[in-house]
Amino acid sequence: MPRPSHRSTRRTPRRPVRIALLALLLAAVGPATALGPVAPLAVQAPPDRPAGPVDPGAGAGTGTVAGADTGTRTATDSDTATGAGAVGTNPGTPSPTGRTTDVPSTVPAAASLRLAGRRIVYSYPGDTPPPELLDTIRAGRAAGVILFKENAPSPEQLRVAVGMLKSAAQESPSGAPLLLMTDQEGGKVRRLPGAPVHSARQTGAAADPAGDAARSGAGAAGTLADAGLNVNLAPVLDVFDAPDNFIDHFERSYSGKPEVVAELGTAFLAAQQQAGVAATAKHFPGLGAAAREENTDERPVVLPVPLAELRARGEEPYRAAIAGGVRLVMASWAVYPALDADRPAGLSSAVVQGELRRRLGFRGVTVTDALEAGALAAFGDTGDRAVAAAGAGMDLLLCSARDIQQGDAAAAALATALDSGRLDAGEFRSAVGRVDTLRTSFNRS
């Protein structure tokens, strides 16, 4: 998450996993999943689907760490796995974090593989979507795609790429729009040229902070909508507790006062969502206590903030954002001992289900930070992390290493865990339903 830039640029060789996955699909005639046939997207929304208008938001990883594409890339908002062993896997190729990306040794049911894909956000290298990604989208096995500066060397090339992605989605069984996202926070963290120009810190110091925040949100929506994108991994709702700490150094925090962050973050997301681009509040329950070098994109981070302080400062802006209708919330990869001493927030049901869902009442879509983040080094490979995040209550899994194989490995692991009963079928369907509801809320053009 941390750092003004991006997700990890390290990529994993595609040979073994892609071939293995094709073989899995061809051989997938095993017993039907307990979920039964895959229903159309529009019919799979669960009873807890979010109500009201669609709101924009996002973060590179969004929940990403620092975000700016001004220098080196960081793994933004990655995945963490709980350390639970892989779901019956065989050694695979090195992953972006140096671990292995494994393919389940058992063949997941075809229906489970399609359902799992509807929880995966893919990424790809270069300026043109590769054929294998387009094939995955046409098969209905992708929820969305996150885009970076390298994917958009020019406005013209970006339009071509987005057109290819949208055409592939229209050819899928449901025809539902993809979630096309990026990190457009403002200031140093902007993947695309254009608004918002002001950073969160500059907005907080403006003569009219609330007005500036609203203009920034509307500007972000305009920039993304013009490019054909519909989800922004912003705004950042972290409340910094010391000048020039991790989140303040990159000017990603509006203020050290939770009430100010709540007001400005909500103004940003409301203006953005009103313009038709969904917003993502990040990084729950807050990275404001992280020291200058505590970047979850690079290494494990533990934030021993007392529970009362965490709720009064870190979580307070989320109350306002949820009341304001934010569509997505990204969880942090830091560990918060006051809530869960063993797992990063995005891998902890105590944080995701307990604090965010039950305590704060969020009913929208939860999204991980980058699954390849260094903070998850102790939690297994891509598949392990994906299953752990899904088990904790994360709906969307952000595979942002610019490697199609990473998304394929996450989907295969989820499908295998679903077939084996390791992941609850009802909860799985609810997660897919929330994602589907978000996707079908957008215009299909």
ABEGO torsion letter per residue (X at the ends): XBEABBBBABBBBAAAAAAAAAAAAAABABBBBAAEBBBBAAAABBAABBBEBBBBEEBBGEABBOABBABBBBBBGBBBBAGBBBBGBBBBBBBAAGBBBBBBABBBBAAAAAAAAAABBBBBBEABBBAAAAAAAAAGABABBBBBAAABABAAAAAAAAAAAAAAAAABAAGBBBBBBBBBAEEABBABBEOBABBAAAAAABABAAAAAAAAAAAAAAAAAAAGBABBBOBBABBBABBGBAAAAAGABABABAAAAAAAAAAAAAAAAAAGBBBBBOBOAEAAABBAABBAAABBBBBBBBAAAAAAAAAAAAAAAAAAGBABBBBBABBBAAABAABBAAABAAAAAAAAAAAAGBABBBBBBBAABAAAAAAEBAAAAAAAAAAAGBABBBBAAGBAAAAAAAAAAAAAAAAAGABBAAAAAAAAAAAAAAAAABBAX
